Amino acid sequence: MPRYTRDQLLQLAKSQIQEITPTQLKEMLDAGQELTLVDIREREEWVQGHIPEALFIPRGYLELQIEQHQPDRSKPVVVYCAGGVRSALAARNLKEMGYEKVLSLLGGFNGWKDAGLPFQVPRVLEEAQRIRYSRHIILPEVGEEGQIRLLESKVLLIGAGGLGSPAAMYLAAAGVGTLGIVDYDVVDVSNLQRQILHGHSDVGRPKVESARDRIQEINPDVTVIGHPEPISRTNALEIIREYDVVLNGSDNFPTRYLVNDACQFLRKPLVDASIFMFEGQVTVYRPAVPEKGIQGGPCYRCLYPDPPPPGEVPSCAEAGVLGVLPGIVGSIQALEAIKLLLGIGEPLVGRLLMIDTLEMSFRTLKVQRNPDCPVCGDRPTITELIDYEQFCGLPPRVPVEARPNGSGQSVPA
């Protein structure tokens, strides 16, 4: 077996691969040519700047991870390092793996900068954050870039009750940077069987305050914005407008229709769920955003054009709910929200997930958008928020502070 010096090995590698100049690479990128551009430097080099659109795969992980990013070995792959030495050796190894069109950037990133070509200085996680989110970062679908996206995201939870509790805790643990919580109720002893955001010492406290304390204990990276007021047609658009994704954990029909309509008008994705006794359901209502290439799915009114008569559907307070159930359903809501924020997987758009915990069965029903829907249809007839209590045949809700005993029925599940 031949023995090579460093220079001989590099010369051999360069004789077996193709190199391109920074100008040629820039022309390929400007032309929109389909290629996978990989920065194989170490992290301390990457954070000082990188070529736009480049993937970051340190040299020691290249052969282990390249297939996850580009499984098609017939597609072009361009690798670069600081000066073009490591990338030449890496390109040779990729050719040995069967990649047919591997190119090494001549002069590397230094050559790119010296040519006056644009580069980006990325936002990076602090060392403590890299440790906290390490299990996310090693997932190719998330990585450091995805984790940063979560930290920059804002999610609004309608209710800090049965569904909002597990959803808030897992979103906080995952590092979603801002959580808004709409809830005007106080913690009651009867809540503690399922609303795990709150503890016995929180009884009598506003739920938004109890939730903030618990979330800060889970993850100090998270900012909690409390909205201790009923969401209504007068404030819904103002509140929802500031968030990227909305999770609905309410248990009354006026709030469901209100939040749905507001999200449709603002083109915000809504992760909706409900629970009853031993059963739950989850779906995602995502409005169309043509300029971002997002096709819309059905909305809540496509499934339920009209609310049931008052009193026909019992609440959890009347029919009961198994305490574990909202933990399952709320966790799925959190997962769907994270998928939407990261742009990964297949969210439950146009699909209704039905859960029966007595049978432990999961069924998925397809749901079609209704072209005649008054809100998301082809010719909408509802273009502004309405009086939802009147629409549902219910008297107006009374804020907590106006009730005789200061507590009353909880809005969230």
MOGIGI-V46659 format. One record per residue. N is the residue number from 0. RES is the residue in three letters. BURIAL is 1 if it has 24 or more other C-alpha atoms within 12 Angstrom, else 0. Layout:
n->{N	N}
res->{RES	RES}
burial->{BURIAL	BURIAL}
This chain:
n->{0	1	2	3	4	5	6	7	8	9	10	11	12	13	14	15	16	17	18	19	20	21	22	23	24	25	26	27	28	29	30	31	32	33	34	35	36	37	38	39	40	41	42	43	44	45	46	47	48	49	50	51	52	53	54	55	56	57	58	59	60	61	62	63	64	65	66	67	68	69	70	71	72	73	74	75	76	77	78	79	80	81	82	83	84	85	86	87	88	89	90	91	92	93	94	95	96	97	98	99	100	101	102	103	104	105	106	107	108	109	110	111	112	113	114	115	116	117	118	119	120	121	122	123	124	125	126	127	128	129	130	131	132	133	134	135	136	137	138	139	140	141	142	143	144	145	146	147	148	149	150	151	152	153	154	155	156	157	158	159	160	161	162	163	164	165	166	167	168	169	170	171	172	173	174	175	176	177	178	179	180	181	182	183	184	185	186	187	188	189	190	191	192	193	194	195	196	197	198	199	200	201	202	203	204	205	206	207	208	209	210	211	212	213	214	215	216	217	218	219	220	221	222	223	224	225	226	227	228	229	230	231	232	233	234	235	236	237	238	239	240	241	242	243	244	245	246	247	248	249	250	251	252	253	254	255	256	257	258	259	260	261	262	263	264	265	266	267	268	269	270	271	272	273	274	275	276	277	278	279	280	281	282	283	284	285	286	287	288	289	290	291	292	293	294	295	296	297	298	299	300	301	302	303	304	305	306	307	308	309	310	311	312	313	314	315	316	317	318	319	320	321	322	323	324	325	326	327	328	329	330	331	332	333	334	335	336	337	338	339	340	341	342	343	344	345	346	347	348	349	350	351	352	353	354	355	356	357	358	359	360	361	362	363	364	365	366	367	368	369	370	371	372	373	374	375	376	377	378	379	380	381	382	383	384	385	386	387	388	389	390	391	392	393	394	395	396	397	398	399	400	401	402	403	404	405	406	407	408	409	410	411	412}
res->{MET	PRO	ARG	TYR	THR	ARG	ASP	GLN	LEU	LEU	GLN	LEU	ALA	LYS	SER	GLN	ILE	GLN	GLU	ILE	THR	PRO	THR	GLN	LEU	LYS	GLU	MET	LEU	ASP	ALA	GLY	GLN	GLU	LEU	THR	LEU	VAL	ASP	ILE	ARG	GLU	ARG	GLU	GLU	TRP	VAL	GLN	GLY	HIS	ILE	PRO	GLU	ALA	LEU	PHE	ILE	PRO	ARG	GLY	TYR	LEU	GLU	LEU	GLN	ILE	GLU	GLN	HIS	GLN	PRO	ASP	ARG	SER	LYS	PRO	VAL	VAL	VAL	TYR	CYS	ALA	GLY	GLY	VAL	ARG	SER	ALA	LEU	ALA	ALA	ARG	ASN	LEU	LYS	GLU	MET	GLY	TYR	GLU	LYS	VAL	LEU	SER	LEU	LEU	GLY	GLY	PHE	ASN	GLY	TRP	LYS	ASP	ALA	GLY	LEU	PRO	PHE	GLN	VAL	PRO	ARG	VAL	LEU	GLU	GLU	ALA	GLN	ARG	ILE	ARG	TYR	SER	ARG	HIS	ILE	ILE	LEU	PRO	GLU	VAL	GLY	GLU	GLU	GLY	GLN	ILE	ARG	LEU	LEU	GLU	SER	LYS	VAL	LEU	LEU	ILE	GLY	ALA	GLY	GLY	LEU	GLY	SER	PRO	ALA	ALA	MET	TYR	LEU	ALA	ALA	ALA	GLY	VAL	GLY	THR	LEU	GLY	ILE	VAL	ASP	TYR	ASP	VAL	VAL	ASP	VAL	SER	ASN	LEU	GLN	ARG	GLN	ILE	LEU	HIS	GLY	HIS	SER	ASP	VAL	GLY	ARG	PRO	LYS	VAL	GLU	SER	ALA	ARG	ASP	ARG	ILE	GLN	GLU	ILE	ASN	PRO	ASP	VAL	THR	VAL	ILE	GLY	HIS	PRO	GLU	PRO	ILE	SER	ARG	THR	ASN	ALA	LEU	GLU	ILE	ILE	ARG	GLU	TYR	ASP	VAL	VAL	LEU	ASN	GLY	SER	ASP	ASN	PHE	PRO	THR	ARG	TYR	LEU	VAL	ASN	ASP	ALA	CYS	GLN	PHE	LEU	ARG	LYS	PRO	LEU	VAL	ASP	ALA	SER	ILE	PHE	MET	PHE	GLU	GLY	GLN	VAL	THR	VAL	TYR	ARG	PRO	ALA	VAL	PRO	GLU	LYS	GLY	ILE	GLN	GLY	GLY	PRO	CYS	TYR	ARG	CYS	LEU	TYR	PRO	ASP	PRO	PRO	PRO	PRO	GLY	GLU	VAL	PRO	SER	CYS	ALA	GLU	ALA	GLY	VAL	LEU	GLY	VAL	LEU	PRO	GLY	ILE	VAL	GLY	SER	ILE	GLN	ALA	LEU	GLU	ALA	ILE	LYS	LEU	LEU	LEU	GLY	ILE	GLY	GLU	PRO	LEU	VAL	GLY	ARG	LEU	LEU	MET	ILE	ASP	THR	LEU	GLU	MET	SER	PHE	ARG	THR	LEU	LYS	VAL	GLN	ARG	ASN	PRO	ASP	CYS	PRO	VAL	CYS	GLY	ASP	ARG	PRO	THR	ILE	THR	GLU	LEU	ILE	ASP	TYR	GLU	GLN	PHE	CYS	GLY	LEU	PRO	PRO	ARG	VAL	PRO	VAL	GLU	ALA	ARG	PRO	ASN	GLY	SER	GLY	GLN	SER	VAL	PRO	ALA}
burial->{0	0	0	0	0	0	0	0	0	0	0	0	1	1	0	1	1	1	1	1	1	1	0	0	1	1	0	0	0	0	0	0	0	0	1	1	1	1	1	1	1	0	1	0	1	1	0	0	1	1	1	1	0	1	1	1	1	1	1	0	0	1	1	0	1	1	0	0	1	1	0	0	0	0	0	1	1	1	1	1	1	1	1	1	1	1	1	1	1	1	1	1	1	1	1	0	0	0	1	0	1	1	1	1	1	1	1	1	1	1	1	1	0	0	0	0	1	0	1	0	0	1	0	1	1	0	0	0	1	0	0	0	1	0	0	1	1	0	0	1	0	1	1	1	1	1	1	1	1	1	1	1	1	1	1	1	1	1	1	1	1	1	1	1	1	1	1	1	1	1	1	1	1	1	1	1	1	1	1	1	1	1	1	1	1	1	1	1	0	1	1	1	1	1	1	1	1	1	1	0	0	1	0	1	1	1	1	1	1	1	1	1	1	1	1	1	0	1	1	0	1	1	1	1	1	1	1	1	1	1	1	1	1	0	0	1	1	0	1	1	1	0	1	1	1	1	1	1	1	1	1	1	1	1	1	1	1	1	1	1	1	1	1	1	1	1	1	1	1	1	1	1	1	1	1	1	1	1	1	1	1	1	1	1	1	1	1	1	0	0	0	0	0	0	0	1	1	1	1	1	1	1	1	0	1	0	1	0	0	0	0	0	0	0	1	1	0	0	0	0	1	1	1	1	1	1	1	1	1	1	1	1	1	1	1	1	1	1	1	1	1	1	0	0	0	0	1	1	1	1	1	1	1	1	1	0	1	0	0	0	0	0	0	0	0	0	0	1	1	1	0	0	1	1	1	1	1	0	0	0	0	0	0	0	1	1	0	1	1	0	0	1	0	0	0	0	1	0	1	1	0	0	0	0	0	0	1	0	1	1	1	1	1}
